[in-house]
Amino acid sequence: MTTTNIQNKMKKSMVLFFIGMAGCGKTTLVSRISFDLSSHKKSHFIINLDPATQNIPYLANIDIRDTINFKKVMKDYLLGPNGAILTALNLFSTRFDQVLNIVKKKSRIIEFILIDTPGQIEIFTWSASGSIITESFSKNFPALMFYVIDSARTVNPITFVSNILYSCSILYKTRLPLVLILNKIDITSIDFLREWLSDNESFDRTLEDEKFFAGSFARSLSLAIDVFHKKIPFLNVSAVSGTGSPNIIKCLYRIWKEFSKEFQSELENTLFNFLNRIEIRLKKKKRSNFSLKKKKNSEKTSDPRDGPDNFLKVYEYIAYIHLENDKVYSIKRN
């Protein structure tokens, strides 16, 4: 199946969340992917959720800065930068149903929705507003998480392990497909990362100089990182030069193909089996109720109190009482 056929089967827009540490290049990567999609004549929609950014290198269709003034929030609520970003995102999420309605109306003509999140990663991933936005999109559209890593900062193995653990926490919290993007490969070579990911013994040797608890803890996670690498795709890219960016587009189609062929069919089968089990239970319950009612009716018709034998027994009992009364009265008379 070609990418064109796969794309034609997409009934809904695919949502792409760009998440990562501050300065990892999320906004630049959004601009690069937007450029690549435009060059491939793929319609897309961009949403900026960072109220503190001053300049963005792309044209946002929905921008949080158009509705919320970041500096005014700081002044009115006496907040610092991080608190103001969180408050602005909370205020924006209270009207997010309007944003969702706009996206739904355009979902038939839009193939991708790019969402640029705030630089402070914890504000989006661990806040109530971030959960509202993520769940609102994931319940209505196929969604994918791009966790962007600054390759220049992962030269230290401890920092690399920290990024992997943070991406794992996001994976388990959002329960959405995750792709790791190793950005800024034009600044530094990532051969050492390939070696760490493919050979856990090499990663152990790198951590031999770490004598503190963090080193031993990182060594204990080397096998987990190896499994993580086999399950989660890693992509190397330079958002500035565009090196490796076409691989992201190919990855999107591959993930959509897996979703439509495996996950969606499995979901439909699971749903069908679930409804089938409910139907079987309802039929069994109906049969049991019918048999119980039939049993009660049969017991009611075979009750001896309703037959002629029961009438004779009652008559005999009345006669017996009458005789006993006669005996009692005869004793009293004597």
C-alpha positions as CSV (number, residue, x, y, z in Angstrom):
1,M,0.0,0.0,0.0
2,T,1.5,3.3,-1.1
3,T,1.6,6.4,1.1
4,T,-1.0,8.0,-1.1
5,N,-3.5,5.2,-0.6
6,I,-2.8,5.3,3.1
7,Q,-3.4,9.0,3.2
8,N,-6.6,8.7,1.3
9,K,-7.8,6.3,3.9
10,M,-7.3,8.8,6.7
11,K,-10.8,9.9,7.7
12,K,-9.5,12.2,10.4
13,S,-6.6,14.5,10.9
14,M,-3.5,13.2,12.6
15,V,-2.5,15.2,15.7
16,L,1.3,15.6,16.4
17,F,2.3,16.9,19.8
18,F,5.9,18.3,20.0
19,I,7.2,17.9,23.6
20,G,10.7,18.3,25.0
21,M,12.9,20.2,27.4
22,A,13.4,24.0,27.0
23,G,15.8,24.8,24.2
24,C,15.6,21.4,22.5
25,G,14.3,22.9,19.2
26,K,10.6,22.1,19.3
27,T,9.4,25.3,17.6
28,T,12.1,25.1,14.9
29,L,11.2,21.5,14.3
30,V,7.5,22.4,13.9
31,S,8.5,25.0,11.3
32,R,10.7,22.5,9.5
33,I,7.9,19.8,9.3
34,S,5.4,22.5,8.2
35,F,7.8,23.4,5.4
36,D,8.2,19.7,4.4
37,L,4.4,19.1,4.4
38,S,3.8,22.2,2.3
39,S,6.4,21.0,-0.2
40,H,4.6,17.7,-0.4
41,K,1.3,19.6,-0.8
42,K,-0.1,18.1,2.4
43,S,-2.6,20.3,4.2
44,H,-1.9,20.9,7.9
45,F,-3.0,23.1,10.8
46,I,-0.6,24.6,13.4
47,I,-1.6,25.4,17.0
48,N,0.8,27.4,19.3
49,L,0.3,26.7,23.0
50,D,3.3,28.7,24.3
51,P,2.1,32.1,25.6
52,A,5.6,33.3,26.5
53,T,7.3,33.0,23.1
54,Q,8.0,36.2,21.3
55,N,8.6,35.1,17.8
56,I,7.6,31.9,16.0
57,P,9.1,30.9,12.6
58,Y,5.7,29.6,11.3
59,L,2.2,31.0,10.7
60,A,0.0,29.6,13.4
61,N,-3.6,29.0,12.6
62,I,-4.5,29.1,16.3
63,D,-2.3,31.0,18.7
64,I,-2.7,31.2,22.4
65,R,-1.1,34.7,22.4
66,D,-4.1,36.0,20.4
67,T,-6.5,35.5,23.3
68,I,-4.2,35.6,26.4
69,N,-1.6,38.3,27.2
70,F,1.2,36.6,29.1
71,K,2.6,39.8,30.6
72,K,-0.8,40.9,31.8
73,V,-1.3,37.6,33.5
74,M,2.0,38.1,35.4
75,K,0.9,41.5,36.4
76,D,-2.7,40.8,37.4
77,Y,-2.0,37.6,39.3
78,L,1.5,38.6,40.7
79,L,3.1,35.5,39.2
80,G,6.5,34.6,37.9
81,P,7.1,33.4,34.4
82,N,6.4,29.7,35.0
83,G,3.3,30.4,37.1
84,A,2.0,32.8,34.4
85,I,2.5,30.2,31.6
86,L,0.6,27.6,33.7
87,T,-2.2,30.1,34.4
88,A,-2.4,31.2,30.8
89,L,-2.7,27.5,29.7
90,N,-5.4,26.9,32.3
91,L,-7.4,29.9,31.1
92,F,-7.0,28.8,27.5
93,S,-8.1,25.2,28.3
94,T,-11.4,26.5,29.8
95,R,-12.4,27.5,26.2
96,F,-10.7,24.7,24.5
97,D,-14.0,23.3,23.3
98,Q,-14.2,26.2,20.9
99,V,-10.7,25.3,19.5
100,L,-11.8,21.7,19.2
101,N,-14.9,22.7,17.3
102,I,-12.8,24.7,14.8
103,V,-10.5,21.8,14.2
104,K,-13.4,19.3,13.8
105,K,-15.0,21.4,11.1
106,K,-11.7,21.5,9.2
107,S,-10.7,17.9,9.9
108,R,-12.0,16.6,6.5
109,I,-9.6,18.8,4.6
110,I,-6.7,18.9,7.0
111,E,-4.3,15.9,7.1
112,F,-2.1,16.9,10.0
113,I,-2.4,19.1,13.1
114,L,0.9,20.3,14.6
115,I,0.8,21.4,18.2
116,D,3.8,23.4,19.6
117,T,3.8,23.0,23.4
118,P,5.4,25.4,26.0
119,G,9.2,25.2,26.6
120,Q,8.7,24.2,30.2
121,I,7.8,20.6,29.6
122,E,6.4,20.0,33.1
123,I,3.8,22.7,32.6
124,F,2.1,20.9,29.8
125,T,2.7,17.2,30.7
126,W,1.9,17.3,34.4
127,S,-0.8,20.0,34.5
128,A,-4.6,19.7,34.4
129,S,-4.8,21.9,31.3
130,G,-2.2,19.8,29.5
131,S,-4.2,16.6,30.3
132,I,-7.4,18.3,29.1
133,I,-5.9,19.3,25.8
134,T,-4.2,15.9,25.2
135,E,-7.2,13.9,26.0
136,S,-9.5,16.1,24.0
137,F,-7.5,15.5,20.9
138,S,-6.7,11.8,21.5
139,K,-10.4,11.0,21.9
140,N,-11.4,12.6,18.6
141,F,-8.3,12.1,16.4
142,P,-5.3,9.8,16.0
143,A,-2.6,11.3,18.1
144,L,1.2,11.0,18.3
145,M,3.8,12.3,20.7
146,F,7.1,13.6,19.4
147,Y,9.6,13.8,22.3
148,V,12.4,16.0,21.1
149,I,15.9,15.5,22.6
150,D,18.8,18.0,22.3
151,S,21.6,15.7,21.0
152,A,24.3,18.2,22.1
153,R,23.1,17.9,25.7
154,T,23.0,14.1,25.8
155,V,26.8,13.7,25.6
156,N,26.6,13.0,29.3
157,P,25.1,9.5,29.8
158,I,23.3,10.6,33.0
159,T,21.5,13.3,31.0
160,F,20.7,10.8,28.3
161,V,19.1,8.4,30.8
162,S,17.2,11.3,32.4
163,N,15.7,12.1,28.9
164,I,14.7,8.4,28.4
165,L,13.1,8.2,31.8
166,Y,11.2,11.4,31.2
167,S,9.9,10.1,27.8
168,C,8.9,6.9,29.5
169,S,6.9,8.8,32.1
170,I,5.1,10.8,29.3
171,L,4.4,7.5,27.4
172,Y,2.8,6.0,30.5
173,K,0.9,9.1,31.4
174,T,-0.6,10.0,28.0
175,R,-0.8,6.4,26.7
176,L,-0.2,7.7,23.2
177,P,2.3,6.4,20.6
178,L,5.7,8.0,21.2
179,V,8.6,8.8,18.8
180,L,12.0,10.1,20.0
181,I,13.5,12.8,17.9
182,L,17.2,13.4,18.3
183,N,17.5,17.0,17.2
184,K,20.5,19.2,16.3
185,I,22.6,16.4,14.6
186,D,24.3,19.2,12.6
187,I,26.0,20.4,15.8
188,T,27.3,17.1,17.2
189,S,27.8,13.6,16.0
190,I,25.3,11.0,17.4
191,D,27.5,8.0,16.7
192,F,28.0,7.6,20.5
193,L,24.2,7.5,20.9
194,R,23.8,4.8,18.3
195,E,26.5,2.8,20.1
196,W,24.8,3.2,23.5
197,L,21.4,2.2,22.1
198,S,22.7,-0.8,20.2
199,D,25.2,-2.1,22.7
200,N,24.4,-2.0,26.4
201,E,27.9,-3.2,27.3
202,S,29.3,-0.1,25.7
203,F,26.9,2.0,27.7
204,D,28.0,0.3,30.9
205,R,31.7,1.1,30.1
206,T,30.8,4.7,29.7
207,L,29.3,4.8,33.2
208,E,32.3,3.2,34.9
209,D,33.6,6.6,35.8
210,E,30.3,7.5,37.6
211,K,31.0,6.5,41.2
212,F,27.8,8.0,42.7
213,F,24.4,6.4,43.0
214,A,23.3,8.0,39.7
215,G,25.9,5.9,37.9
216,S,24.9,2.6,39.4
217,F,21.2,3.4,38.8
218,A,21.9,4.3,35.2
219,R,23.8,1.0,34.7
220,S,20.8,-0.9,36.1
221,L,18.6,0.7,33.5
222,S,20.9,-0.3,30.5
223,L,18.9,-3.4,29.7
224,A,15.6,-1.4,30.0
225,I,17.0,1.2,27.6
226,D,17.9,-1.6,25.1
227,V,14.3,-2.9,25.2
228,F,13.0,0.7,24.9
229,H,15.1,1.3,21.8
230,K,13.6,-1.9,20.2
231,K,10.1,-0.8,20.9
232,I,10.2,3.0,20.5
233,P,11.4,4.5,17.2
234,F,14.4,7.0,17.2
235,L,14.8,9.5,14.5
236,N,17.8,11.7,13.8
237,V,17.1,15.2,12.5
238,S,18.4,18.7,12.2
239,A,15.5,21.2,12.4
240,V,17.7,24.0,11.1
241,S,19.3,22.3,8.1
242,G,16.5,19.9,7.4
243,T,18.7,16.8,7.5
244,G,16.6,13.7,8.3
245,S,13.3,15.6,8.3
246,P,11.9,13.5,5.4
247,N,12.2,10.4,7.6
248,I,9.7,12.0,10.0
249,I,7.1,12.2,7.2
250,K,7.8,8.5,6.3
251,C,7.5,7.6,10.0
252,L,4.1,9.3,10.2
253,Y,2.7,7.2,7.3
254,R,4.3,4.0,8.8
255,I,2.6,4.7,12.2
256,W,-0.7,5.4,10.5
257,K,-0.4,2.2,8.5
258,E,0.3,0.2,11.7
259,F,-2.6,2.0,13.4
260,S,-5.1,1.3,10.6
261,K,-4.0,-2.3,10.0
262,E,-3.2,-3.6,13.5
263,F,-4.4,-1.3,16.2
264,Q,-7.7,-0.3,14.7
265,S,-8.6,-3.8,13.6
266,E,-7.6,-5.2,17.0
267,L,-9.7,-2.5,18.6
268,E,-12.7,-3.3,16.4
269,N,-12.3,-7.1,17.2
270,T,-12.1,-6.4,20.9
271,L,-15.1,-4.2,20.8
272,F,-17.0,-6.8,18.7
273,N,-16.1,-9.6,21.2
274,F,-17.1,-7.3,24.1
275,L,-20.5,-6.6,22.6
276,N,-20.9,-10.3,21.7
277,R,-20.2,-11.3,25.4
278,I,-22.8,-8.8,26.6
279,E,-25.3,-10.2,24.1
280,I,-24.7,-13.8,25.3
281,R,-25.0,-12.7,28.9
282,L,-28.3,-11.0,28.2
283,K,-29.6,-14.1,26.4
284,K,-28.6,-16.4,29.3
285,K,-30.2,-14.1,31.8
286,K,-33.4,-14.0,29.7
287,R,-33.4,-17.8,29.5
288,S,-32.8,-18.2,33.2
289,N,-35.6,-15.8,34.0
290,F,-37.9,-17.6,31.6
291,S,-37.1,-21.0,33.1
292,L,-37.5,-19.7,36.6
293,K,-40.9,-18.2,35.7
294,K,-41.9,-21.5,34.1
295,K,-40.8,-23.4,37.2
296,K,-42.8,-21.2,39.4
297,N,-45.8,-21.6,37.2
298,S,-45.4,-25.4,37.2
299,E,-45.0,-25.4,41.0
300,K,-48.1,-23.3,41.3
301,T,-50.2,-25.7,39.1
302,S,-48.9,-28.8,41.0
303,D,-49.6,-27.3,44.4
304,P,-51.7,-29.9,46.3
305,R,-53.6,-27.1,48.0
306,D,-55.1,-26.3,44.6
307,G,-56.2,-29.8,43.7
308,P,-59.2,-32.1,44.8
309,D,-56.9,-34.0,47.2
310,N,-56.2,-30.8,49.1
311,F,-60.0,-30.1,49.3
312,L,-60.6,-33.6,50.9
313,K,-57.8,-33.0,53.4
314,V,-59.2,-29.7,54.4
315,Y,-62.7,-31.3,54.8
316,E,-61.2,-34.1,56.9
317,Y,-59.5,-31.5,59.1
318,I,-62.7,-29.5,59.6
319,A,-64.5,-32.7,60.6
320,Y,-61.7,-33.6,63.0
321,I,-61.9,-30.2,64.6
322,H,-65.7,-30.6,64.9
323,L,-65.3,-34.0,66.6
324,E,-62.7,-32.6,69.0
325,N,-65.0,-29.7,69.9
326,D,-67.8,-32.2,70.6
327,K,-65.5,-34.1,73.0
328,V,-64.5,-31.0,74.8
329,Y,-68.1,-29.8,75.2
330,S,-69.2,-33.3,76.4
331,I,-66.5,-33.3,79.1
332,K,-67.6,-29.9,80.3
333,R,-71.3,-31.0,80.5
334,N,-70.4,-34.1,82.6
